Amino acid sequence: GTQVSRLSSPEDLVGILGHFPLIFESIRTAFTGQFSTLGYAFCAGTTFLTALAHLKMTLDTPRDFRAPRLAEYRSVYEFSALYLVPFSWLLWRITSVFPKELEVADPLMSTLFTMITVYGFAYAFYGKRLLYEANNDPSYQGIVQSSSKEYQAQAQLYLTGNIAINGLACLFIPFTWTLTVRGTEWWDRVQTLHPNQAAFLGLSLLVATVGDVSGNFLLRLKELGVVVNPSSIVVIGILSNIWLLLFPEIVFNGIYSSGISEVGFYWE
């Protein structure tokens, strides 16, 4: 119908096609236990293009003031555009083809990654309180407008999703800063000591990226009215993101029982 045809816009096509290299490389890594420099560098490029597509969607979407940020379309697309930039950098940074000259950007990208993920986690708690006050506190005078119970429940689901997803994404913060402080020499040494470490970390980054891209695609389907049950789509998005971030642990601890380090590699 008309709603589905709107998915033919360039930014939607990029968002849809951006799934495929990420999913393919995730499956290949899980089944082989091998890290592909070319594959991950390519995924870094497609992830950055998806970030640009989400930026275009941000600019085309009006702000809905019935919900706090991260609980309505425009700010979700905006957050995703920012979130995918450091993830594309990390996917490229862990490969051997990353230019040594660009390592000077490590502190900036690590700072950006930290700020975005911590903000996505912490603001969601604040947003929940803001949403409640806007609809239940007569003295509230902020910019969030009152809304129906159904809309509030939907917004609360979005915020809960951000708490879960960004809380898990914060687990990558120690790696980004260790890589920034200790440099490529440390990462090369870790891969020598733990042959599957690059594949384990790479798969973790890939599925975290897939989770974000898929979640935003589901949100886009809801915005266009393609889905029948919006609430179920939100719940599916939350659960799939959590499952995707647990997937590498299951694969590498269940199938490849050696060649990785969970925490100790930070000090090696």
Backbone bond lengths (Angstrom), bond angles and torsions (degrees), N, CA, C in turn:
res aa  C-N    CA-C-N  psi(-1)  N-CA   C-N-CA  omega(-1)  CA-C   N-CA-C  phi
1 G - - - 1.453 - - 1.510 110.66 -
2 T 1.346 115.53 -165.85 1.457 121.24 -177.68 1.522 111.08 -62.96
3 Q 1.371 116.62 -42.00 1.463 119.53 -178.25 1.519 111.43 -62.41
4 V 1.332 116.25 -44.14 1.462 120.01 -179.23 1.518 111.00 -64.84
5 S 1.338 116.81 -37.61 1.464 120.21 -178.77 1.520 111.44 -64.21
6 R 1.333 116.83 -25.98 1.465 120.21 179.36 1.524 111.31 -67.99
7 L 1.331 117.18 -16.87 1.457 120.61 176.91 1.521 112.21 -72.10
8 S 1.342 116.77 -2.54 1.462 120.48 179.15 1.525 112.55 -84.75
9 S 1.328 117.31 1.84 1.459 119.58 177.16 1.524 109.37 -65.20
10 P 1.331 118.79 151.46 1.478 120.87 -177.43 1.520 113.44 -54.42
11 E 1.332 117.05 -42.43 1.461 118.84 -177.58 1.534 112.30 -68.04
12 D 1.345 116.57 -34.50 1.457 119.40 177.65 1.524 111.16 -70.82
13 L 1.320 116.13 -38.51 1.464 119.50 178.05 1.525 111.18 -63.55
14 V 1.340 115.92 -41.21 1.470 119.84 177.01 1.529 109.58 -62.36
15 G 1.356 116.00 -42.74 1.458 120.22 179.75 1.523 112.45 -62.01
16 I 1.343 116.32 -39.14 1.469 120.62 179.46 1.525 110.70 -72.26
17 L 1.338 116.55 -51.14 1.469 120.95 -177.45 1.526 111.88 -66.04
18 G 1.339 116.02 -26.59 1.455 119.88 179.99 1.519 113.61 -63.76
19 H 1.353 116.69 -19.56 1.458 120.64 176.79 1.526 112.47 -64.93
20 F 1.338 116.11 -39.62 1.459 120.43 -164.26 1.529 114.85 -65.55
21 P 1.338 120.28 -48.19 1.478 117.75 177.69 1.522 112.41 -63.51
22 L 1.341 116.99 -35.24 1.462 120.37 179.37 1.525 111.21 -65.73
23 I 1.335 115.63 -46.18 1.468 120.27 -179.55 1.532 110.28 -66.72
24 F 1.339 116.57 -44.18 1.462 120.32 -179.87 1.520 111.14 -60.07
25 E 1.335 116.85 -46.81 1.463 120.03 -177.77 1.525 111.10 -68.80
26 S 1.340 117.35 -32.80 1.463 120.79 176.62 1.523 110.23 -63.90
27 I 1.341 116.75 -46.26 1.466 121.07 -179.80 1.528 110.37 -64.78
28 R 1.352 116.13 -43.36 1.463 119.65 -179.22 1.530 110.74 -62.41
29 T 1.330 116.67 -43.28 1.466 120.47 179.75 1.520 110.91 -64.65
30 A 1.346 116.78 -42.92 1.464 120.65 -178.35 1.526 111.36 -64.14
31 F 1.340 117.26 -39.65 1.461 120.39 -175.52 1.527 113.19 -80.82
32 T 1.328 116.74 -28.65 1.472 119.20 -176.72 1.523 112.93 -103.66
33 G 1.327 116.61 -24.09 1.459 119.96 -175.29 1.516 112.70 70.14
34 Q 1.341 116.29 15.34 1.471 121.47 -176.22 1.529 110.72 -111.38
35 F 1.323 114.93 142.76 1.463 122.02 178.58 1.530 109.14 -93.85
36 S 1.336 116.69 125.83 1.462 121.47 179.11 1.522 109.73 -105.70
37 T 1.320 117.22 112.18 1.465 121.41 179.78 1.523 111.23 -58.55
38 L 1.331 116.33 -47.84 1.455 120.51 -179.20 1.524 111.23 -63.32
39 G 1.328 116.81 -43.23 1.467 120.95 -178.79 1.512 112.09 -62.57
40 Y 1.327 116.89 -43.35 1.466 119.85 -177.94 1.531 111.42 -73.14
41 A 1.310 117.19 -35.08 1.464 120.09 176.47 1.527 110.17 -64.92
42 F 1.342 116.30 -39.75 1.461 120.40 177.44 1.532 110.85 -64.59
43 C 1.327 116.67 -41.94 1.463 120.78 177.83 1.530 111.52 -63.58
44 A 1.323 116.12 -34.55 1.463 119.72 176.20 1.521 110.42 -60.77
45 G 1.340 116.41 -41.93 1.459 120.99 179.01 1.517 112.50 -65.64
46 T 1.329 117.55 -44.79 1.467 120.00 -179.36 1.528 111.09 -68.93
47 T 1.329 116.97 -31.59 1.467 120.21 177.37 1.520 110.33 -66.56
48 F 1.332 116.99 -40.48 1.460 120.12 177.96 1.533 110.71 -65.22
49 L 1.338 117.23 -39.89 1.470 120.16 176.21 1.524 111.19 -62.22
50 T 1.329 116.72 -38.27 1.462 120.32 177.55 1.520 110.66 -65.20
51 A 1.329 117.18 -36.53 1.468 120.83 175.96 1.523 110.36 -60.65
52 L 1.335 116.93 -41.91 1.462 120.61 178.07 1.528 110.98 -65.43
53 A 1.346 116.50 -37.42 1.470 120.35 177.83 1.522 110.51 -63.70
54 H 1.322 116.81 -40.68 1.461 120.35 179.18 1.534 110.95 -69.70
55 L 1.320 116.78 -30.18 1.468 119.94 174.35 1.527 109.86 -64.50
56 K 1.331 117.29 -42.97 1.473 121.02 177.29 1.526 110.65 -61.32
57 M 1.332 116.93 -41.31 1.460 120.72 178.00 1.527 111.07 -64.10
58 T 1.334 116.23 -35.19 1.460 120.67 176.59 1.525 110.80 -61.23
59 L 1.317 115.56 -47.69 1.465 120.45 -177.04 1.526 112.08 -66.53
60 D 1.342 117.14 -26.67 1.459 121.34 -177.76 1.526 113.66 -90.75
61 T 1.338 117.16 -6.63 1.463 120.94 -173.83 1.522 110.78 -109.01
62 P 1.343 117.96 125.19 1.470 119.92 178.52 1.528 111.72 -72.28
63 R 1.304 116.33 152.16 1.470 121.99 178.56 1.520 109.49 -74.27
64 D 1.325 116.79 131.76 1.459 122.98 176.91 1.526 107.85 -101.12
65 F 1.325 116.58 107.59 1.462 120.63 -173.73 1.525 113.40 -83.61
66 R 1.334 117.03 8.02 1.462 119.05 172.79 1.525 111.57 -76.86
67 A 1.305 116.60 -10.42 1.468 120.92 -178.15 1.518 109.94 -134.55
68 P 1.331 117.33 151.83 1.476 119.98 173.36 1.524 109.96 -70.50
69 R 1.310 116.07 172.69 1.462 120.57 178.12 1.531 110.07 -59.84
70 L 1.324 115.53 151.89 1.462 124.89 -177.55 1.531 112.88 72.54
71 A 1.338 116.94 6.55 1.462 120.27 178.48 1.521 111.46 -127.32
72 E 1.328 116.52 11.80 1.469 121.32 175.57 1.528 107.96 -143.70
73 Y 1.333 115.87 162.58 1.464 121.93 -166.29 1.523 114.34 -54.96
74 R 1.316 117.71 -52.28 1.472 119.57 -172.54 1.520 112.35 -59.37
75 S 1.325 117.18 -48.09 1.467 119.02 -176.57 1.527 112.02 -72.38
76 V 1.343 117.62 -27.02 1.464 119.85 175.50 1.527 110.17 -67.87
77 Y 1.340 117.00 -44.78 1.467 120.42 177.46 1.531 110.48 -63.80
78 E 1.323 115.64 -40.56 1.466 120.51 179.32 1.527 110.86 -62.29
79 F 1.325 116.36 -45.39 1.456 120.71 179.67 1.528 110.66 -63.19
80 S 1.324 116.75 -41.89 1.465 120.26 179.81 1.522 111.32 -63.36
81 A 1.336 117.17 -40.39 1.465 120.59 179.05 1.523 110.45 -59.03
82 L 1.333 116.57 -41.48 1.464 120.60 178.97 1.526 111.22 -73.22
83 Y 1.316 116.81 -40.29 1.466 123.36 -177.10 1.519 111.92 -62.75
84 L 1.338 116.51 -39.09 1.461 120.15 -175.48 1.529 112.97 -74.76
85 V 1.320 118.08 -20.39 1.471 120.02 -179.93 1.531 111.44 -63.84
86 P 1.352 119.88 -54.42 1.472 117.88 178.19 1.525 113.01 -67.29
87 F 1.341 118.42 -26.21 1.463 119.41 176.42 1.524 110.38 -69.37
88 S 1.335 117.41 -38.12 1.469 119.51 176.75 1.526 109.95 -65.79
89 W 1.325 116.31 -37.89 1.465 120.70 176.99 1.532 110.75 -62.73
90 L 1.344 117.72 -45.02 1.455 121.02 -179.36 1.529 111.85 -63.69
91 L 1.335 116.75 -40.79 1.464 120.37 178.69 1.526 111.04 -61.45
92 W 1.322 116.56 -33.69 1.465 122.07 178.31 1.530 110.39 -81.51
93 R 1.329 115.12 -39.38 1.468 121.30 -173.25 1.526 112.79 -63.35
94 I 1.332 117.96 -32.64 1.462 119.88 -177.04 1.529 112.95 -82.63
95 T 1.340 117.05 -0.20 1.468 120.00 178.39 1.527 110.56 -92.48
96 S 1.321 115.64 161.77 1.462 120.90 179.79 1.520 112.82 -78.02
97 V 1.340 117.65 -9.47 1.471 120.17 -179.44 1.524 112.00 -93.60
98 F 1.322 117.07 2.37 1.465 119.12 177.94 1.527 109.03 -67.05
99 P 1.348 118.23 125.78 1.474 120.43 -176.73 1.534 112.14 -64.00
100 K 1.307 116.18 129.99 1.464 121.00 -179.23 1.527 111.25 -60.24
101 E 1.342 115.99 -30.91 1.470 120.20 -178.94 1.530 112.47 -63.82
102 L 1.322 116.61 -24.29 1.467 120.39 -177.46 1.522 113.02 -88.53
103 E 1.327 116.61 -1.78 1.464 119.06 179.62 1.530 111.85 -63.83
104 V 1.326 117.19 -19.58 1.468 120.26 177.88 1.526 111.12 -63.86
105 A 1.345 117.15 -18.67 1.469 121.24 -179.82 1.525 112.27 -84.61
106 D 1.338 117.43 -4.68 1.469 120.60 -177.75 1.531 113.15 -53.80
107 P 1.344 119.77 -48.74 1.472 119.27 -179.29 1.529 112.56 -60.04
108 L 1.327 116.42 -40.66 1.462 120.51 -179.90 1.522 110.99 -64.37
109 M 1.341 116.85 -46.80 1.454 120.28 -177.55 1.526 111.57 -69.48
110 S 1.320 117.20 -35.56 1.467 120.07 176.88 1.525 110.80 -66.54
111 T 1.318 115.99 -39.80 1.473 120.48 176.65 1.524 110.52 -63.03
112 L 1.334 116.32 -45.21 1.463 120.95 178.86 1.524 110.52 -60.75
113 F 1.340 116.48 -46.58 1.456 120.66 -179.98 1.526 110.94 -59.79
114 T 1.326 116.70 -45.94 1.465 121.30 -179.23 1.519 111.47 -62.65
115 M 1.327 116.61 -47.23 1.464 120.74 -177.83 1.527 111.45 -62.34
116 I 1.329 116.54 -42.35 1.464 120.32 -176.75 1.523 111.25 -67.78
117 T 1.329 117.53 -47.98 1.467 119.88 -176.49 1.525 111.85 -69.31
118 V 1.330 117.23 -41.66 1.467 120.12 178.58 1.528 110.04 -65.53
119 Y 1.328 116.20 -41.51 1.474 119.57 177.15 1.528 110.74 -60.18
120 G 1.342 116.90 -47.22 1.462 120.38 -178.97 1.513 112.54 -60.09
121 F 1.331 116.86 -33.75 1.458 121.63 178.91 1.527 111.50 -77.43
122 A 1.337 116.64 -50.83 1.467 121.11 -173.51 1.523 112.47 -73.10
123 Y 1.346 117.20 -41.55 1.463 118.91 -176.96 1.521 111.53 -64.54
124 A 1.331 117.46 -31.02 1.463 120.19 -179.33 1.529 110.99 -59.80
125 F 1.334 117.66 -37.50 1.468 120.32 175.97 1.529 110.59 -64.77
126 Y 1.333 115.37 -44.79 1.467 120.21 178.34 1.524 110.45 -62.88
127 G 1.347 116.49 -41.08 1.456 121.12 -180.00 1.513 112.68 -61.29
128 K 1.327 117.06 -37.25 1.460 120.78 177.51 1.529 111.04 -61.26
129 R 1.321 116.21 -43.31 1.459 119.67 179.17 1.525 110.68 -67.92
130 L 1.338 115.58 -39.90 1.460 120.73 179.39 1.530 110.91 -61.55
131 L 1.313 116.55 -43.36 1.459 121.57 179.93 1.527 110.61 -62.72
132 Y 1.316 115.54 -41.25 1.469 119.43 179.11 1.525 111.02 -65.07
133 E 1.340 116.61 -46.14 1.465 120.12 -178.30 1.521 111.65 -63.29
134 A 1.341 116.42 -39.81 1.467 120.32 -178.23 1.525 112.03 -62.39
135 N 1.316 116.62 -26.40 1.464 120.37 -176.09 1.523 114.54 -108.23
136 N 1.334 116.90 -7.63 1.465 119.06 -175.45 1.518 114.63 -131.91
137 D 1.324 118.19 -15.07 1.468 121.12 -177.62 1.526 109.86 -104.61
138 P 1.341 118.29 111.10 1.473 121.22 -178.34 1.531 113.52 -61.72
139 S 1.348 116.75 -22.62 1.465 119.70 -177.98 1.529 112.47 -86.91
140 Y 1.332 117.49 -3.98 1.471 120.82 -178.01 1.529 110.49 -66.30
141 Q 1.351 116.98 131.89 1.460 121.88 -179.17 1.529 112.28 -130.90
142 G 1.313 117.69 24.96 1.454 121.39 -179.52 1.522 112.69 -81.77
143 I 1.344 116.46 -171.09 1.469 120.78 -174.75 1.526 113.23 -85.83
144 V 1.339 117.49 -15.72 1.464 119.44 179.32 1.527 109.25 -73.40
145 Q 1.316 116.01 127.68 1.461 121.76 -176.86 1.524 110.84 -92.60
146 S 1.337 115.31 156.36 1.461 119.74 177.96 1.526 109.93 -69.18
147 S 1.325 116.16 156.48 1.466 120.92 -176.60 1.524 110.03 -150.76
148 S 1.319 116.36 176.03 1.459 121.43 -179.50 1.524 110.35 -71.67
149 K 1.332 116.08 161.77 1.462 121.35 177.99 1.529 110.68 -60.28
150 E 1.340 115.97 -38.77 1.462 120.41 -179.67 1.525 111.03 -63.12
151 Y 1.337 115.92 -44.52 1.464 120.17 179.79 1.525 110.48 -65.39
152 Q 1.327 117.26 -39.70 1.457 120.81 179.06 1.526 111.17 -62.28
153 A 1.328 116.11 -41.43 1.462 119.97 179.56 1.521 110.73 -63.40
154 Q 1.330 116.29 -39.79 1.463 121.20 177.95 1.525 110.56 -64.00
155 A 1.337 117.00 -45.96 1.464 121.36 179.94 1.530 110.95 -63.01
156 Q 1.330 116.52 -39.38 1.461 119.88 177.81 1.526 110.99 -62.83
157 L 1.335 117.58 -36.49 1.461 121.30 177.01 1.523 111.09 -63.40
158 Y 1.337 116.70 -43.91 1.467 120.53 178.31 1.531 110.31 -58.76
159 L 1.329 116.29 -44.17 1.462 120.48 -178.10 1.529 111.35 -67.91
160 T 1.323 116.63 -38.44 1.464 120.31 175.55 1.528 110.39 -61.50
161 G 1.326 115.60 -41.17 1.462 120.21 177.19 1.509 112.10 -60.52
162 N 1.325 117.38 -40.96 1.462 120.92 179.06 1.527 111.62 -65.43
163 I 1.331 116.86 -36.59 1.461 120.11 177.99 1.527 110.26 -62.88
164 A 1.337 115.30 -46.52 1.469 119.99 -177.74 1.523 111.55 -67.83
165 I 1.327 116.22 -49.72 1.469 120.78 -173.53 1.527 111.61 -69.26
166 N 1.334 116.31 -46.87 1.464 118.54 -177.52 1.524 111.92 -75.18
167 G 1.337 116.62 -26.13 1.459 119.26 173.58 1.523 110.72 -62.42
168 L 1.335 116.04 -42.57 1.462 120.51 177.12 1.528 111.59 -69.73
169 A 1.341 116.85 -37.12 1.463 120.14 179.19 1.527 111.52 -63.81
170 C 1.330 116.92 -28.81 1.470 120.68 178.59 1.525 112.00 -62.84
171 L 1.342 117.39 -17.94 1.465 120.57 178.27 1.524 112.20 -64.76
172 F 1.349 117.20 -18.73 1.459 120.50 178.40 1.530 112.69 -83.85
173 I 1.328 117.54 -10.79 1.473 120.84 -176.59 1.535 112.10 -59.68
174 P 1.348 119.50 -45.85 1.481 118.18 179.06 1.525 112.64 -57.81
175 F 1.340 117.25 -37.55 1.465 119.04 -179.86 1.520 111.30 -66.17
176 T 1.329 117.03 -44.53 1.470 119.41 -177.49 1.525 110.89 -60.64
177 W 1.332 117.06 -40.89 1.461 119.13 -177.53 1.534 112.09 -77.90
178 T 1.326 117.23 -32.53 1.458 119.24 175.34 1.521 110.27 -64.75
179 L 1.326 115.84 -42.17 1.464 120.22 177.27 1.523 110.90 -63.91
180 T 1.332 116.35 -38.15 1.463 120.81 178.93 1.524 111.50 -65.06
181 V 1.331 116.57 -45.17 1.468 121.33 -175.07 1.531 112.09 -78.04
182 R 1.339 116.94 -41.25 1.468 120.07 -172.85 1.532 113.01 -97.43
183 G 1.313 117.37 -18.48 1.455 120.60 170.24 1.518 116.00 82.95
184 T 1.337 114.03 -179.15 1.453 122.00 -176.93 1.522 112.54 -62.83
185 E 1.340 117.48 -33.23 1.454 120.72 -179.84 1.527 110.75 -58.92
186 W 1.332 116.07 -41.00 1.470 120.51 177.35 1.523 110.79 -63.58
187 W 1.330 117.62 -45.60 1.464 121.81 -178.31 1.533 110.27 -64.41
188 D 1.326 117.36 -38.50 1.473 120.45 176.39 1.528 110.95 -63.75
189 R 1.321 116.35 -40.07 1.470 120.72 -179.56 1.532 110.53 -66.69
190 V 1.326 116.66 -40.36 1.466 120.81 178.61 1.525 110.68 -61.10
191 Q 1.332 116.41 -40.89 1.468 119.85 -179.15 1.529 111.94 -69.03
192 T 1.328 116.04 -29.37 1.465 119.53 175.80 1.526 110.85 -70.88
193 L 1.326 116.62 -41.92 1.460 121.73 -179.41 1.526 112.00 -73.42
194 H 1.346 116.32 -32.73 1.475 121.56 -176.58 1.533 108.11 -130.82
195 P 1.319 117.74 89.91 1.469 122.26 -172.11 1.527 115.61 -56.53
196 N 1.325 118.10 -27.17 1.468 120.61 -178.96 1.523 113.56 -96.31
197 Q 1.343 116.90 4.91 1.464 119.89 -173.75 1.531 112.38 -63.94
198 A 1.328 116.88 -42.17 1.468 119.91 -179.30 1.521 110.67 -64.04
199 A 1.331 116.89 -40.20 1.464 120.52 178.93 1.523 110.81 -67.23
200 F 1.328 116.55 -40.87 1.465 121.17 179.48 1.526 111.03 -63.42
201 L 1.332 116.17 -49.85 1.457 119.79 -179.93 1.523 110.64 -67.70
202 G 1.340 116.17 -41.43 1.455 119.77 -179.89 1.512 111.98 -60.60
203 L 1.337 116.88 -43.57 1.465 120.26 178.83 1.522 110.10 -64.11
204 S 1.321 117.29 -38.44 1.466 120.69 177.83 1.523 110.86 -60.76
205 L 1.338 116.78 -44.37 1.462 120.83 178.31 1.521 111.62 -66.08
206 L 1.337 115.84 -40.44 1.463 119.92 -179.77 1.511 111.94 -61.09
207 V 1.324 116.69 -50.35 1.460 118.66 -175.76 1.527 111.75 -69.74
208 A 1.339 117.33 -29.49 1.463 119.47 173.85 1.523 110.26 -64.35
209 T 1.325 116.05 -38.02 1.460 120.97 177.54 1.522 110.84 -69.46
210 V 1.333 116.84 -42.87 1.473 120.99 176.53 1.520 110.01 -57.83
211 G 1.335 116.45 -42.31 1.460 120.57 179.71 1.511 112.49 -58.94
212 D 1.331 116.60 -44.33 1.460 120.06 179.58 1.524 111.22 -66.96
213 V 1.327 117.03 -47.14 1.465 121.02 -178.21 1.528 110.58 -62.48
214 S 1.330 116.65 -43.75 1.466 120.75 -179.79 1.523 111.26 -66.53
215 G 1.348 116.24 -41.93 1.457 119.79 179.20 1.510 112.02 -60.10
216 N 1.323 116.65 -41.39 1.462 120.16 179.58 1.527 111.63 -71.74
217 F 1.331 117.21 -31.57 1.455 119.68 176.21 1.533 110.57 -67.02
218 L 1.333 116.76 -41.50 1.467 120.43 176.18 1.523 110.71 -61.74
219 L 1.325 116.10 -40.14 1.464 120.25 178.02 1.525 110.73 -64.22
220 R 1.329 115.81 -38.90 1.464 120.40 178.26 1.531 111.09 -63.50
221 L 1.329 116.73 -40.73 1.465 120.95 177.03 1.524 110.71 -60.92
222 K 1.326 115.93 -39.02 1.463 119.91 178.50 1.520 110.69 -67.54
223 E 1.343 115.88 -42.39 1.462 119.76 -179.81 1.525 111.26 -60.79
224 L 1.328 116.93 -37.98 1.463 121.31 -178.82 1.523 112.77 -82.86
225 G 1.328 117.23 -2.03 1.450 120.11 178.38 1.513 114.42 75.61
226 V 1.346 117.11 19.37 1.461 120.70 -178.41 1.527 110.90 -76.12
227 V 1.336 117.04 -36.90 1.462 121.13 -176.77 1.520 110.60 -80.66
228 V 1.341 115.06 152.38 1.464 120.68 -178.26 1.516 111.24 -88.50
229 N 1.323 116.75 -41.24 1.461 121.87 -176.94 1.523 109.76 -119.05
230 P 1.333 118.38 92.38 1.472 121.46 -175.70 1.520 114.18 -57.66
231 S 1.347 117.70 -40.78 1.463 120.14 -176.67 1.525 111.59 -63.54
232 S 1.335 116.75 -40.16 1.461 119.56 -179.87 1.519 111.17 -65.19
233 I 1.343 116.94 -34.64 1.462 121.19 177.90 1.526 110.21 -63.47
234 V 1.341 116.25 -41.63 1.463 120.47 179.44 1.526 110.16 -63.27
235 V 1.331 116.60 -44.89 1.465 120.82 -179.75 1.530 110.22 -63.44
236 I 1.336 116.74 -43.44 1.468 121.05 177.78 1.523 110.48 -59.43
237 G 1.342 116.40 -42.43 1.458 120.85 178.93 1.516 112.28 -60.33
238 I 1.335 116.72 -43.43 1.463 120.92 179.78 1.533 110.63 -64.53
239 L 1.340 116.07 -50.30 1.464 120.53 -177.12 1.529 111.79 -64.20
240 S 1.337 116.89 -38.91 1.463 119.66 -178.85 1.523 111.00 -67.64
241 N 1.337 117.26 -35.58 1.460 119.86 177.51 1.521 111.31 -64.93
242 I 1.329 116.51 -43.07 1.464 119.96 179.17 1.526 110.34 -64.86
243 W 1.347 117.01 -43.56 1.465 121.07 179.39 1.523 110.69 -61.99
244 L 1.327 117.37 -43.37 1.457 120.47 -178.07 1.526 111.77 -62.43
245 L 1.328 116.85 -36.20 1.454 119.20 -179.55 1.538 112.24 -76.69
246 L 1.328 117.29 -20.20 1.461 120.39 175.39 1.527 111.62 -87.17
247 F 1.327 116.74 -20.31 1.459 122.79 -174.53 1.533 113.74 -54.92
248 P 1.349 120.08 -47.39 1.476 119.83 179.78 1.528 113.31 -59.26
249 E 1.338 116.55 -36.38 1.466 119.76 178.87 1.526 110.31 -62.46
250 I 1.318 115.98 -42.39 1.464 120.52 -179.20 1.526 110.13 -66.46
251 V 1.338 116.47 -45.46 1.460 120.66 -177.49 1.519 111.66 -63.29
252 F 1.335 116.75 -53.08 1.464 119.24 -171.36 1.524 113.61 -79.71
253 N 1.321 117.01 -25.44 1.462 117.96 176.24 1.526 111.71 -87.39
254 G 1.332 116.69 -24.39 1.453 120.53 -178.81 1.518 113.55 -90.87
255 I 1.347 116.48 -35.13 1.466 120.33 -175.78 1.528 111.56 -104.00
256 Y 1.340 115.30 -49.37 1.460 119.80 -178.73 1.527 107.53 -104.89
257 S 1.314 116.39 87.10 1.463 121.32 -169.99 1.523 113.85 -75.24
258 S 1.318 117.81 -7.76 1.452 120.51 178.83 1.527 109.01 -135.47
259 G 1.325 115.89 168.17 1.457 119.62 176.86 1.510 114.51 92.79
260 I 1.361 116.64 5.97 1.465 119.67 175.81 1.522 109.58 -133.35
261 S 1.316 115.20 158.51 1.454 121.78 174.51 1.515 107.98 -131.71
262 E 1.339 116.43 129.52 1.467 120.59 -177.96 1.522 111.92 -75.22
263 V 1.326 116.51 -47.56 1.469 121.24 -173.66 1.520 112.04 -131.79
264 G 1.338 117.30 -37.97 1.458 120.89 -171.89 1.519 114.99 -58.96
265 F 1.343 117.63 -24.83 1.466 119.52 -177.59 1.517 113.38 -63.77
266 Y 1.334 117.88 -19.71 1.467 120.45 179.38 1.528 111.53 -62.60
267 W 1.324 117.48 -26.23 1.466 121.48 -175.87 1.520 112.71 -104.05
268 E 1.323 117.91 4.50 1.468 120.73 -175.39 1.533 111.53 -89.67
